[in-house]
Each structure stands twice: as C-alpha cells, then as structure tokens.
Amino acid sequence: MNTSFPSPTAQLKQWLSRLAAATVKEIFAIQVIAAVLVSVLLSDLAGFDYPGWAALSSYAVMNTSVKASTVRAFNRVTGTVLGGVLALLLSTYLIQDAAFLVLFCTIVGGVAVWRADVSRWSYSWVLGAVTSMMVMAEAQKNSEFRHLLRFTFNRIEEVVLGCAVCIAVTLLFYPVNRRRQAPHQESHSEPPRRPLLPLQAGITLLLVTPILLAFQLTGFWQAMVSVLAVFILPSSAQPVQQQIGQRMQQRLYGCMAATLLSLLLLPFMHSYPPVYIAILAAGLWLGCHLQQRKQSISYFGRQFTVAWIIVFIQESLWLTEPNQAVMRCVSILIAIITIGIVMAVFRWLKLSV
C-alpha cells in the first residue's frame, strides 16, 4: 500500500487555513505566547540581566492591530528613556537618601497620575514615572553612577527588545488579523477631570515607599506599578470610587490566583526548560482568554497574565525560586492594602472625585 505524505507547501497551506479559522481569542493568545517566549530567549542570548522586563514589554504593548501595537510601543520606549534620563540627572546630586526617595516617588507618582488622566501620552507618563522610581531605588543599593547608568541602559534595552519583538509578531500575524479588525473609531470626547486621583496616588506612594524600604526594596517596582495601575482610570460613566474598588479587587485576585497556581507548579519544573516553557505558555493562554471576556473578567485576566510573567520569568532564565514569587506578590498586596486604607480615609472625610 502506497502512503503519500503532503508536500511542505501543502502542509504550510493547511497550517495557514487552520490559523485563519481560529478565533480572535486564540490568535491573540498565540501572538502573546510567541512574543513573550521570543523576547525571553533573545534577552538570554544577548546576555541581558532582566528578561522579565522584555517579556512584560512584549505583552503590555501587544494588540492585533499593527498600528495600535506600534503606537503603544513608541509610548513605552519614550517614557522609559525619558524617565531613566531624569533619574540619572537627579541621582548625581541626591543619592542614598531614603527621605528623598519617598518624596520623589510621592511627587513623580502623583504627577504621572495627573498627566495620564488628561494627556494623550498617558502611557509614556506611566512608564517614565516607573522607570525613574526604579533607578532612584537602585541608587539606594549602589550609588555609583556607572552602575546606575548600566542599570538604566539595561532597562531600556529590555523594553526596546520586547517592543520590537511584539511589533514583529504582530506584523507576522497581520494577514490573519486584518480580516477580523473592526474599524477603529477615534474618541474626541473631553477627558474627565478627576483632581483627587493624583493626591490619592501620591499619599499612597508616601505610605508604601517606607514599607518597601524596610523590606530592602524587595518587590519595589511591582508595588509602584500596582499603585499607578489602580489610579489611572479609563473614561467611564461609573463613579470613580467604584472603578478603583473594582480594579483593586481584580488586580488582587488576578495576582493571587497566578501566584498560588504557580507555587503549586514550580516544584515540578526543576529548571527543566521543556516543562518550564509548557507551563509558562499554558498560563499565558489562560490569561489571554480571560482578558478577552466580558469587562468584569477582562482586567482580572490581564492582571493574572502580568503576575504569571512576573512569577515565572525571574532574573535568570529557567530559575524557579518560590521565594521571589512570594515576595513579588507580597509587594503587590502591600500596595493594594494601602490603596484601600487611603480610599477609606477619603470616604470617611466625605471627599469624592
């Protein structure tokens, strides 16, 4: 009996036809998994120090639209560069000063929330604030300018790598995505004015930063990002207090779910790359599908995916240290609890946005 095998061209056409028949959710999940894995592997091959930054960048700017991914990537890189430069300039005058770090995070975080609420460059403001805080926090550990310059440059390298990989993957999937994209409608509505949000964010950072200093800044940037992510709100008809409450809960539940699940799985990996990649991809697939569900689940799914990346992609590739995962989760928990306390005080004072 003759057995004929399809030619490589036929196999490629068959694969493309299956890909074209896939749902939007599946396409997005495949793009995210491909971008994250490629970012991490390239970061490791290049000898970069923080592959998690590249992975988070590739995920954070991912969109099925090439234009949307490119714009978001440009904002992320621009904010990272400007924030790093600002911190380097200040660090030459004010370094290893805990009081200054607290004041710096308070002011920069409050300004970032204010500008993100009214500016079309909101994403750049967020990344600029986070990067500048990270560099100033690093100065508490090692104040040598050469070290800080290298730390900042590494951060920029990782972000550029992650964004470049994301755009490349989005371009690769463009023939599949273009048939499914709905026409984008620009919003010309006047941005809402929520003057108390910057104040609330600043007060939260004023309280969180000393706690992190007491923990020797373990999980510092995860906590800073958590505060900014909760207070930078999209335009909505919902009351601000309700939006913040929902984002707090969904970020907390998403991060806790990812961390607890990962702690159950980490012991089985033993730094074995095939198992590591399979579990990492499975978590990304789950998070991406949750992200694309109804609004009440979407933010939870995004936070689950972010936490999954933070937990699994540690300082060294294939490293599966549970203590790092726990400390990163604790820093997010500290930020969420502090936000809750600040919002409760504002409600008690009957102050609302």
N, C-alpha and C positions, 0 to 999 in steps of 0.2 A: 504494500500500500504506500503510495507516494504522499509524503507530508510536505506541504509547501508553507513557507514562512513569509509573512508580509515583508516587503522591502522597507528600508529605513524611511524612504519618502512616504510610504503608505502609513507606517507607524506614526510619523510626525503628523500627518493629516488627521489620523484617528485621534491622537492626543489633543490636537487643536480643536477638533469638533467636540470632544468631551469637555474641554475647557470652556468653549463657547456656550455649552449647555448648562454650565454651572450657574448657581445663583449668585447674586451680588454679594451676599454674606460670605460665601465660600471664596469668591475671587479676592475680596478684601483680606480675609484671613490668610490666604495663600501669599498675598503680597507682603503682609506684615511678617509672616514666618520667614519668607525668603530674605527680606531686608534685614531683619534682626540677626539671623544666622550669618549672612554675608558680612554684616558690619562687625560682628564679634570676631569672626575668623580673620578678616582683614586687619582689624586692630591688633590681634595677637601676632599675625605675621609681620606687621610693621613694628612690633615691639612697643606699642603704646602702653601706658600704665593703667588706664581706666576704661576697659572695653564696655563697661556698663553705660558710660556716657554716650558712646557711639550707638549702642543698641537703643537706648531711650530716645535719642535724637531721630533715628530712623523710624521708630514707631510714632513719636509725637507729631511728626510732620506728614505722616502717610495719609494719602487721600487717593481715591480712584481717579480724580482729575489731576492731570499733569500741572495745569496752571495753579490749582489750589496748593498742591504739594510744593511747587517751586516758590510761591509767594511765602508760604509758611516757613520753608527752609531759609529763604533770604532773611526773614524776620528773626529767626532763631540764631543764625550766624551773626547778623548785625548786632543784635542785643548782647550776644556772648562776647564779641570783640570789644564793644564799647564799655561793657561792664568790667571786663578784665583790665582794660587800659585805665579806667577810672580808679580801680582798686590799687593798681600798681603805682599810680601817681600819688595816691594818698599814703600808701604803705611806706614810702620813703621818708615820711615825716612822722607818722603815727603808727607804731608797730608794737606788738606785745603789750597792748593796753586793753585790759578786759572791759573797762568802763567805756572806752571809745568804741569797742566792737558792739556793745549793747546799744549805744547811742546811734552808731552807724546803721545797724540793722533796723532800728526803730524808724529812723528818718527815711532811709532808702526804701524800706518796705512800704511805708505809708505813701511816699511819693509814687512808687510803682503802681499801687492800687488806684491812686487818684488819676494818674495819666492813663492807665489801662481802661478806666471807666469812660474816658472822654476822647481817647485818641484812636485813630485807625491803625496805629503802630503798637497796639496793646501787647502783642506777643513779644515784641522787641523789648518793651519796658520790663516785662516779667523776667525774660532771660538775662537782661542786663543787671537787674537787681539781684537775682540768684547768683550769678557769676561773681559779681563784686563782693557779695557776702561771703562766698566760698573762699575767695582769695584772701580777704581780710581775716577770716577764721584760720586759714592755713598759716597766716603770719603769726598767730598766737603760738604755733608749734615750732616754726622755723622762720626767723625774721630775715634771713639772708636774702638779699634782693635777687641773686642768681637763682636761688631755689624757687622764689615766688614767680620769677619770670618763666622758669621751666614749667611750674605747675599751671600757670595761666596758658602758656602755649600748648601744653598737653590737652587742656580743656578745649581750646579752640580746635586743635587737630581732630579730637574725637568727634566734636559736634559737626565739623565740616565733613568728616568721613561718613558719619551716619546720615547726614542730609544728602550727600552725593549719592550714596547707595540707594536711599529712598527714591530719589528722582530717577535714577537709572532703572530701578524695578518698576516704577510707575510708567515709564516710557515703554518698557518691555511689554507691559500688560495693556498698553494704550489701545491696540486693535480690538481687544476684548471689551474694554470698558467703554469705549466711545459709543457703542450701541445702546448702552444702558443709562448713560448720564442724562439726567433731566436738565433742561436749560436753566442756567444759574441766573437768578434774579437779584440784582443789586438792591440793597436796602438803603434808602435815603432818609430814613426817619432820624429825627434828632436824638442823639444818645441821652439816656436818662441822667439826671443829676442826683447822685446819692452821696452827699457830703460827709456823712458819718462813717462810711466804709473805710476811708484812709485812716481816720482816727482810731477806729476799732482794730484795724490791722496793725497799726503802729503800737498800740497798747499791748496787743497780743504778743508781738515780737519783743517788746520791752520786758515781758514776763518770761517768755520762752527762752530767750538767749542766755540769761544767767543760769537757768536749769541745765542747759546743754553745756555751758562752761563747767558746771560742777561735774558733769559726766565726761569731761575732757573732750567735748565737741563730737562725741560719737553720734553718728546719725544726723549731723548738723544740717546738711543741705536737704535731706528728706523732710525735716521739720519745717525749714524755711519755705520749701515748695508747697507743703501742705497748707500753711497759713495763707499764702498768696492764692493758691488754687481755690480755696473756700471763699475768699473775699472778692475775687474778680469774677463778677457775675455777668451772664449774658442778659440782653434786654428781655424782659418778661413782664407779663401783667400780674404775676404773683407778687405778694408782699415780700420785701427784702428779707425779713426775719424768717419767713417760711422757706425761701430759697436757700439761705445759709444753713438752716436746720437740715434740709434735705441733703445738701452737699456734704455736711459734716457726717451725717449718718451713712451715706453711700460710700464716702471715702473710707470711713472707719470700717464698715462691713466688708468692702472690697479688699482692703489691705489685710484685714484679719483673716478673711477666707483664704486669700492667696498664701499668707504666711503659715497658717495652720496646715493647709494641704501640703505645702512644700516641706514643712518639718516632718510630715509623715513619709514623704518620698525621698528626702535627701539621704537617709541612711542606706537606702537600697542602691544608690548610684556609685559610691566608692570611686568617684573621679573617673568613671569609665565613660569615655566620650559618646559611644553609640546610645547608651541608656540616657545619658545627660541630654543629648540633642533630642531624643524622642520625647522625654518628659517636658523639656522646655517648649517644644513645638506643640505638644498637646495642650499645655496651659495657655499658650498664645491663641490657639484655635478656639478654645472655650471662651477666653476673654473677648476676642473679636466678635464672636457670635452674640454674646451678651450685650456688647457695646452697640450692636445694630438692632436691638429690640426696642420696645417702646421706651418712652422718655424716662419712666420711673426706674427702669433697669439699665438704661444706657450708661449713665455716669458710674453706676456700680461696676459694670463690665470694664469700663476704661480704667478705673482705679484698681480693679483686680489685675488687669494686664500690666499696668505700671508696677504694681507690687511684685508680680511674678518675675518681671525683668530685674527689679532691684534685688530680689532674694536670690535668684539663680545666677545672675551674671555678677560675680564678685571681682575682687581685684586681680585675681589670677584665673585664667581660663580653666574650666573643669573643677575649680575649687568649690566644695560644697560644705562650707563651715556653718553649722547651725547657729552658733553664737552671733555671727554677723547678721544673719537673717533676723534673729530675735531683737538685736539692738536697733536695727533699722526700723523694725516695726514699732518698738517702744518709742522711738523719737516721733513717729507719726502720731502715736497715741497721745504723747505729751502735748503735741500741737493741738490736736482735736479737743482734748480736755480743757486746755487753756482757752481756746476759742469759745467753748461752751460757757466757761466761767465769765468771760468778758461780755458775751451776749446776755447772760443772765443779769449781770450788773446793770447793763444798759436798759434792759426791760424793767428792772426794779426802779431805776431812776426815771422810767417812763420817757426814755429818749428813743425815738424811732427815725428811720431814714425817710 
